[in-house]
Amino acid sequence: SPSGSPVTLKILQNWVPRVSHYFDKEHYTYVGHQIVIQESIEHFGAVVWPGALALSQYLESNQEQFNLKDKKVLEIGAGTGLLSIVACILGAHVTATDLPEVLENLSYNISRNTQNSNMHKPEVRKLVWGEGLNEDFPVSTYHYDFILATDVVYHHAALDPLLATMVYFCKPGTVLLWANKFRFTTDYEFLEKVCNIFNTAILAEFPESNVKLLKATVREN
């Protein structure tokens, strides 16, 4: 990669084992905060995937390189909200987005974990990849310092709209941080498209989880 070789990391077992009456609650600790995540078995977006753990861990450990304090951060495909919560703890103005059917659980997790008055109040919004972007997030009003995306690439039909969404939100000055488990040829094909469109660097690899973490920025002409 352009900026030297990626660092090799393990995904740390950052969740705290707790005797819980609910089978569906996971406890994590990031940046000195305990985070309680309610998962849901009905939806893909409602389980914590390894990419979210990898990027949460990376942001916690690299706060000087990626200082989120008072920055505008958009997460696409936020799922359970773990990463958006970590970004809030790190001081960001966070907008967490996902499909309509995921928003109830996402909102619940984000509100219960960000009630600390020191944090900027996060926003939860519907975002269907590639749909209504100009209407819902007009360029004149919305500019993000960071776009976060984890495990958004797997076997699904919305890869082209996903790429279009990344391109839409990545303006000059925006940093896209994308962590993903790589399993299928379609995952690598998507990676190739990202590399063709953006300036990209692999920041970290988590070999035992097949997760890569990439940084992408717009090519300046």
Beta strands, then each sheet from edge to edge (+ up, - down):
strand 1: 7-8
strand 2: 25-30
strand 3: 33-38
strand 4: 72-76
strand 5: 93-98
strand 6: 123-126
strand 7: 146-150
strand 8: 175-181
strand 9: 198-206
strand 10: 211-218
sheet 1: 1+ 9+ 10- 8+ 7+ 4+ 5+ 6+
sheet 2: 2+ 3-
end
